[in-house]
Amino acid sequence: MKDFSVSMALVDYIPVICFAIAAVILMRDLYDKMSKGAFALFAAGTIDITCAGALKATYKLLYAAGVCDFEALNAMFFPMQSIGFLLAGIGVLAMLCHKQTKNSAFVVVPPVFSGTYVFVGWVIVGLGLMDAVLCILAAKIKKPWFIAFFILSFVCSLCMGYLSSQNFAEAAMNWIAEGVNVVGQGALLLGAVLLHKNGMTEKLLSMIAKRYTLTELNIGNMAKLKANGMTFTIKAYKAKGLGHVSVMRAKGFFGLMKMDTLIVNPTDVDLPLYSYDRIYAMGNDTLIAELYDTLLGESNLSSLNEIKKSYTDLSERDPGEHWYDSIKLCESISKKGKKKQEARFDELATEHFCAYLSSPTQTVSNPKDKQKKACFYVEGLLENGGPSTDVFKKSLGEEKTAKLFREVLFGTC
């Protein structure tokens, strides 16, 4: 007899749900970073893991409710879960260090054995790979404290490995294991959510990196600035075949306000200048994606308008009147909503930026002519001001702000 209860069985579903949500978030966020092969491995692995956990919890529930002792559900748990973790781990590792080709493939052939120790080993290796890669991603976006959640998740998996050798016929041991599992999968979910919330500019940057080679530029003491109670972290890149790209992240007021910015100044192809801003403040989510006419010829941007029409359910934000309205293109978007609409805002931002990068265009024969167009906008900001320009000028002074805008954010010098 096994000392299971209905409440124990229901609690066993909690880590399954936590992991499933974390897996969906990670699949959405990592899709653009993974090759098709790596994504297939990761997706198949996480589905395996979720199904294995659900089968185990269902086995306990059926047993506790006195319906039946469906031992096959219990027996499937370790093989399904271990292979799932191994596949998911290989998938994220492939994303990090191996670009797969069309002809490459992974083959996993499990050996024949009767014990569970090899399965436990696969679980630890697979989850270890997942957590290690997620730690690296957290470090890349300069959020080292996120790493604590992934380390906790892995430590809990080690504890689960030890607990698997104990007598699970006793209720106390089941409750201990379920508690450790809830903490571990809860930590994984929290880490995945935090990465997701801080990774939108990274996602847009990865979309550029899929098409153009990015080389990070040395911007010296401009990499971290403080202005008006906000801390700004800045990076700049040369995108070969596209132009200048910059990313700026800001936070302040005890974390109550966050702002992400991505700027693309195309000098090698005839696209308009693209400026993306995302502001999170006091439960509100604001999305601003503006395109400025730095075109030398005509450009077909109709796909961006089609995407705008697909999101008319999102509330419009009044951008006000500004000196640059005459060069701001109608394909620009300005939305404001609540935190619960974040996923829709993410979809709109991703589709809009993808359409921008995919727009038909011509190679620029004389980049200097193209740069003059961008200079008109940048010098106009420095002379006439703008929402963020005024903040920097007040805190940094006009000279340092001019250097920041010309050399780092827009690359017009």
C-alpha positions in Angstrom: 0.0 0.0 0.0 1.1 3.5 -0.8 0.3 6.4 1.5 -1.1 8.8 -1.1 -3.8 11.4 -0.5 -5.9 13.4 -3.0 -4.4 16.7 -1.7 -0.9 15.2 -2.2 -1.8 14.3 -5.8 -3.2 17.7 -6.5 -0.1 19.4 -5.2 2.0 17.3 -7.5 0.4 19.1 -10.5 1.8 22.5 -9.3 5.4 21.9 -10.5 4.0 20.5 -13.7 2.0 23.6 -14.4 5.0 25.9 -13.4 7.3 24.0 -15.7 4.8 24.0 -18.6 4.3 27.8 -18.3 8.1 28.4 -18.1 8.6 26.1 -21.2 6.0 28.1 -23.2 7.7 31.4 -22.3 11.1 30.1 -23.2 9.9 28.6 -26.5 8.4 31.9 -27.5 11.5 33.9 -26.4 14.1 31.6 -27.8 12.5 30.7 -31.1 14.3 33.5 -33.0 17.6 32.5 -31.4 17.4 28.8 -32.3 17.9 26.9 -35.5 14.9 24.7 -36.5 16.7 21.6 -35.2 17.6 23.1 -31.9 14.0 24.3 -31.4 12.6 21.0 -32.3 14.8 19.3 -29.7 13.9 21.8 -27.0 10.2 21.7 -27.8 10.0 17.9 -27.9 12.0 17.7 -24.7 9.8 20.2 -22.7 6.6 18.5 -24.0 8.0 15.1 -22.8 8.8 16.5 -19.4 5.4 18.1 -19.0 3.6 14.9 -20.0 5.8 12.8 -17.7 5.0 15.0 -14.7 1.3 15.1 -15.6 1.2 11.2 -15.9 2.9 10.8 -12.5 0.4 13.2 -10.8 -2.5 11.5 -12.5 -1.2 8.1 -11.2 -1.2 9.5 -7.7 -4.7 11.0 -8.0 -6.2 7.8 -9.4 -4.6 5.7 -6.6 -5.5 8.2 -3.8 -9.1 8.4 -5.1 -9.4 4.6 -5.1 -10.1 4.5 -8.8 -7.2 2.1 -9.8 -3.5 1.4 -9.4 -2.5 2.4 -13.0 1.1 1.4 -12.6 2.0 2.0 -16.2 1.6 5.7 -15.7 4.1 5.6 -12.8 6.5 3.4 -14.7 6.5 5.8 -17.7 7.6 8.8 -15.5 11.4 8.4 -15.3 12.0 7.3 -19.0 9.9 10.1 -20.4 11.1 12.8 -18.1 14.8 11.9 -18.4 14.8 11.7 -22.2 12.8 15.0 -22.2 15.4 16.8 -20.1 18.2 15.4 -22.2 16.6 16.6 -25.4 15.8 20.0 -24.0 19.3 20.4 -22.6 20.9 19.5 -26.0 18.5 21.9 -27.7 19.5 25.0 -25.6 23.2 23.9 -25.8 22.9 23.8 -29.6 21.4 27.3 -29.6 24.4 28.6 -27.6 27.3 27.0 -29.4 26.4 25.2 -32.6 24.7 26.5 -35.8 23.0 23.5 -37.2 22.8 22.9 -41.0 20.0 21.3 -42.9 21.7 17.9 -42.9 22.6 17.8 -39.2 20.6 15.7 -36.8 20.7 14.4 -33.3 19.9 10.8 -32.5 19.2 9.7 -29.0 19.3 5.9 -28.4 18.5 5.0 -24.8 20.2 1.9 -23.5 18.4 -1.1 -22.1 18.4 -1.3 -18.3 16.1 -1.8 -15.4 17.2 0.8 -12.8 16.4 4.5 -12.5 19.9 5.9 -11.8 20.7 6.5 -15.5 17.3 8.3 -15.8 18.1 10.5 -12.8 21.5 11.3 -14.4 19.9 12.3 -17.6 17.5 14.6 -15.7 20.4 16.3 -13.9 22.5 16.7 -17.1 19.5 18.0 -19.1 18.3 20.4 -16.5 21.9 21.4 -15.8 22.4 22.4 -19.4 19.1 24.3 -19.5 19.9 26.2 -16.3 23.5 26.9 -17.4 22.4 28.4 -20.7 19.7 30.5 -19.0 22.3 31.8 -16.6 24.4 32.8 -19.6 21.4 34.6 -21.2 20.8 36.4 -17.8 24.5 37.5 -17.7 24.3 38.7 -21.3 21.5 41.1 -20.5 23.4 42.2 -17.4 20.9 40.8 -14.9 23.2 38.6 -12.8 20.7 38.3 -9.9 18.4 36.3 -12.2 21.0 33.5 -12.1 20.1 32.8 -8.5 16.7 31.4 -9.6 18.3 29.0 -12.1 20.9 27.9 -9.6 18.1 27.2 -7.1 16.2 25.2 -9.8 19.3 23.1 -10.4 20.0 22.5 -6.7 16.5 21.3 -6.3 16.9 18.9 -9.2 20.0 17.5 -7.4 17.9 17.0 -4.3 15.2 15.3 -6.3 17.9 12.9 -7.6 18.8 12.0 -4.1 15.2 11.7 -3.0 14.5 9.3 -5.9 16.4 6.6 -4.0 14.1 6.9 -1.0 10.9 5.0 -0.1 8.1 6.8 -1.8 5.4 4.5 -0.3 5.6 6.8 2.8 3.5 10.0 2.8 6.2 12.1 4.5 8.8 11.4 1.7 6.2 12.3 -1.0 5.5 15.6 0.7 9.2 16.4 1.0 9.8 15.5 -2.7 6.8 17.5 -3.8 7.9 20.6 -1.8 11.4 20.5 -3.3 9.9 20.0 -6.8 7.5 23.0 -6.3 10.4 25.2 -5.2 12.6 24.1 -8.1 10.0 24.5 -10.9 8.7 27.7 -9.3 12.3 29.1 -9.4 12.6 28.1 -13.1 9.3 29.8 -13.9 10.2 33.0 -12.1 13.5 33.1 -13.8 11.9 32.6 -17.2 9.3 35.3 -16.5 12.0 37.8 -15.5 14.1 36.9 -18.6 11.0 37.4 -20.8 10.2 40.9 -19.3 13.8 42.0 -19.8 14.4 40.4 -23.1 12.3 42.3 -25.7 15.2 44.5 -27.0 17.4 41.3 -27.0 14.7 39.6 -29.2 14.7 42.5 -31.6 18.5 42.6 -31.6 18.6 38.8 -32.4 16.2 39.5 -35.3 18.9 41.8 -36.7 21.7 39.4 -36.0 19.9 36.7 -38.0 20.2 38.9 -41.1 23.3 41.0 -40.5 26.6 40.5 -38.7 26.7 42.5 -35.5 30.0 43.9 -34.1 29.8 45.6 -30.7 31.4 49.0 -30.5 33.6 50.3 -27.7 31.6 53.3 -26.3 33.8 53.8 -23.2 32.1 55.7 -20.3 28.9 56.0 -22.3 28.1 52.4 -21.5 26.5 53.4 -18.2 24.9 56.8 -17.4 22.7 58.3 -14.8 20.1 61.0 -15.5 17.0 62.2 -13.8 17.0 59.4 -11.2 17.3 56.7 -13.9 20.3 54.4 -14.6 20.9 53.9 -18.3 22.8 50.9 -19.7 23.8 51.4 -23.4 25.4 49.3 -26.2 26.1 50.2 -29.8 26.8 47.9 -32.8 27.9 48.0 -36.4 25.5 45.9 -38.4 27.3 45.0 -41.6 25.1 45.6 -44.6 22.5 47.6 -42.5 24.1 50.4 -40.5 24.3 51.6 -36.9 22.3 49.9 -34.1 22.1 50.9 -30.5 20.3 49.5 -27.4 19.5 51.4 -24.3 17.9 50.1 -21.1 16.8 52.3 -18.2 15.4 51.8 -14.8 14.7 53.9 -11.8 12.4 55.0 -9.0 13.0 51.7 -7.1 12.1 49.6 -10.2 8.7 51.3 -10.7 9.8 52.6 -14.1 11.7 50.8 -16.8 12.4 51.8 -20.4 13.9 49.9 -23.3 15.1 51.6 -26.5 16.4 50.2 -29.8 17.5 52.5 -32.6 18.4 51.4 -36.2 20.1 54.0 -38.4 20.4 52.3 -41.8 23.3 53.6 -43.9 24.0 50.6 -46.1 20.4 50.0 -47.3 17.7 52.6 -48.0 15.3 52.0 -45.1 13.9 54.7 -42.8 15.4 55.3 -39.4 13.7 53.1 -36.8 13.3 54.0 -33.1 11.7 51.6 -30.7 10.7 52.6 -27.1 9.0 50.5 -24.5 8.1 52.1 -21.2 6.8 50.2 -18.2 5.6 52.5 -15.4 3.0 52.1 -12.6 1.3 49.2 -14.1 1.1 50.8 -17.6 2.8 49.5 -20.8 3.6 52.0 -23.5 4.9 51.0 -27.0 6.3 53.6 -29.4 7.9 52.5 -32.7 8.6 55.5 -34.9 10.0 55.6 -38.4 11.7 58.7 -39.7 12.1 59.6 -43.4 15.8 59.2 -44.1 15.1 57.7 -47.5 17.0 58.5 -50.6 14.3 57.0 -52.9 10.9 55.3 -52.6 10.3 52.4 -50.3 7.4 50.0 -50.0 6.4 49.9 -46.3 2.8 48.7 -46.9 3.4 45.5 -44.8 3.9 47.6 -41.7 0.5 49.3 -42.3 -1.2 45.9 -42.6 0.2 44.9 -39.3 -1.0 48.2 -37.7 -4.5 47.4 -38.9 -4.3 44.0 -37.2 -3.9 45.6 -33.7 -6.6 48.2 -33.7 -8.0 46.6 -30.5 -5.0 48.1 -28.6 -5.6 51.6 -27.3 -3.9 54.4 -29.2 -1.5 56.8 -27.4 -1.6 60.5 -28.2 2.0 61.3 -29.2 1.4 65.1 -29.1 2.9 67.6 -31.5 6.6 67.8 -32.2 9.0 69.5 -34.6 9.8 66.2 -36.3 6.2 65.3 -37.2 6.9 66.3 -40.9 9.4 63.5 -41.3 7.7 60.9 -39.1 6.2 58.2 -41.3 2.6 57.1 -41.1 3.8 53.5 -40.5 4.8 54.5 -37.0 2.9 53.1 -34.0 2.0 54.6 -30.6 0.1 52.4 -28.1 -0.6 52.6 -24.4 -2.3 49.9 -22.2 -2.1 47.9 -19.0 0.3 45.3 -17.9 -2.1 42.5 -18.8 -1.7 43.5 -22.5 2.0 43.0 -22.5 1.9 39.9 -24.6 -0.1 41.6 -27.3 2.3 44.6 -27.3 5.2 42.1 -27.6 3.5 40.5 -30.6 2.9 43.9 -32.3 6.5 45.0 -31.7 7.9 41.8 -33.1 5.7 41.7 -36.2 6.2 45.4 -36.9 10.0 45.2 -36.6 10.1 42.0 -38.6 8.1 43.7 -41.4 10.5 46.6 -41.3 13.6 44.4 -41.7 11.9 42.4 -44.5 10.8 45.5 -46.5 12.1 45.6 -50.0 14.9 48.0 -50.3 17.9 49.1 -52.4 21.6 49.1 -51.4 22.9 52.6 -50.8 25.6 53.5 -53.2 26.7 56.7 -51.3 26.3 56.2 -47.5 27.2 59.9 -47.0 24.0 61.1 -48.7 22.1 58.7 -46.5 23.8 59.8 -43.4 23.0 63.5 -44.1 19.3 62.5 -43.9 19.8 61.0 -40.4 21.9 64.0 -39.3 19.0 66.3 -40.0 16.9 64.3 -37.5 19.6 64.0 -34.9 20.7 67.6 -35.1 17.1 68.6 -34.9 16.7 66.6 -31.6 19.8 68.4 -30.2 18.6 71.8 -31.2 14.8 71.6 -30.7 14.7 68.9 -28.0 12.5 65.9 -27.4 11.2 63.9 -24.5 14.4 61.9 -23.8 16.8 64.5 -25.3 15.7 67.2 -22.7 16.3 64.7 -19.8 19.9 64.0 -21.0 20.7 67.7 -21.7 19.6 68.7 -18.2 21.6 65.9 -16.5 24.6 65.5 -18.7 24.9 68.9 -20.3 24.7 69.8 -24.0 28.2 68.7 -25.0 28.0 65.2 -23.5 24.4 64.7 -24.8 25.5 65.7 -28.3 28.4 63.1 -28.2 25.9 60.4 -26.9 23.5 61.0 -29.7 25.9 61.5 -32.6 28.5 58.8 -31.7 26.6 56.2 -29.7 22.8 56.2 -30.2 22.6 57.1 -33.9 26.2 56.8 -35.2 26.0 59.9 -37.4 29.6 60.9 -36.7 
